[in-house]
């Protein structure tokens, strides 16, 4: 009981010191407002990496040491590009990111890979690609960057909404103490403002289930603003 009393007295003394400091600097309240803006992208980057493989890998009977017939990269790329055209992806929307291979097991041949960045405008194109692509030779497929041409406008709206949320929070806290909210003394844009694509990257091609992309259609931008307001008497 005595320990608890001493602890309460210590807290009271600390609170008085804090209040005195606030009085010296002027009375204020500082709060953080947050907001979230959901954006439908109009530019979708889809990353596909192809890699050479041995035909025996898929015959269901050969052992790894028996692999002999390597399927060349050019043939895999030809099949992929045909699938992309059928999915409505023009050739000029396909950009080569890199080509090569940097690692191999001792005593094994290099299996050369090539990565493509597809610029798409519609998630339905991804659905069509996933449904029809020959996954033999496809090393990875995943959604990359998502963009919107009006992104700057969305940023502005998100920040304004975060500021309004901060004002609303500060107003009801101050009014609950019988005071009045004054003008803005300081605004700090917190460094964690940013976006998170609403999807889980698919790094391995284990199926062609296009439904796995259902719902992966938006970007969520998060904003956080700290605002200091003056406190006035009623």
Secondary structure as the mmCIF struct_conf table of DSSP 4:
data_model
#
loop_
_struct_conf.conf_type_id
_struct_conf.id
_struct_conf.beg_label_comp_id
_struct_conf.beg_label_asym_id
_struct_conf.beg_label_seq_id
_struct_conf.end_label_comp_id
_struct_conf.end_label_asym_id
_struct_conf.end_label_seq_id
HELX_RH_AL_P HELX_RH_AL_P1 UNK A 2 UNK A 25
STRN STRN1 UNK A 28 UNK A 40
BEND BEND1 UNK A 42 UNK A 42
STRN STRN2 UNK A 43 UNK A 51
STRN STRN3 UNK A 53 UNK A 54
HELX_RH_3T_P HELX_RH_3T_P1 UNK A 55 UNK A 58
BEND BEND2 UNK A 59 UNK A 61
HELX_RH_3T_P HELX_RH_3T_P2 UNK A 64 UNK A 66
STRN STRN4 UNK A 70 UNK A 71
HELX_LH_PP_P HELX_LH_PP_P1 UNK A 72 UNK A 72
HELX_RH_AL_P HELX_RH_AL_P2 UNK A 73 UNK A 86
TURN_TY1_P TURN_TY1_P1 UNK A 87 UNK A 88
HELX_RH_3T_P HELX_RH_3T_P3 UNK A 91 UNK A 93
STRN STRN5 UNK A 94 UNK A 100
TURN_TY1_P TURN_TY1_P2 UNK A 106 UNK A 107
STRN STRN6 UNK A 113 UNK A 120
BEND BEND3 UNK A 121 UNK A 121
HELX_RH_AL_P HELX_RH_AL_P3 UNK A 123 UNK A 132
TURN_TY1_P TURN_TY1_P3 UNK A 136 UNK A 137
STRN STRN7 UNK A 138 UNK A 147
TURN_TY1_P TURN_TY1_P4 UNK A 149 UNK A 150
HELX_RH_AL_P HELX_RH_AL_P4 UNK A 151 UNK A 176
TURN_TY1_P TURN_TY1_P5 UNK A 177 UNK A 178
STRN STRN8 UNK A 179 UNK A 189
TURN_TY1_P TURN_TY1_P6 UNK A 191 UNK A 192
STRN STRN9 UNK A 194 UNK A 197
BEND BEND4 UNK A 198 UNK A 199
BEND BEND5 UNK A 204 UNK A 204
HELX_RH_3T_P HELX_RH_3T_P4 UNK A 210 UNK A 213
TURN_TY1_P TURN_TY1_P7 UNK A 214 UNK A 215
STRN STRN10 UNK A 218 UNK A 233
#
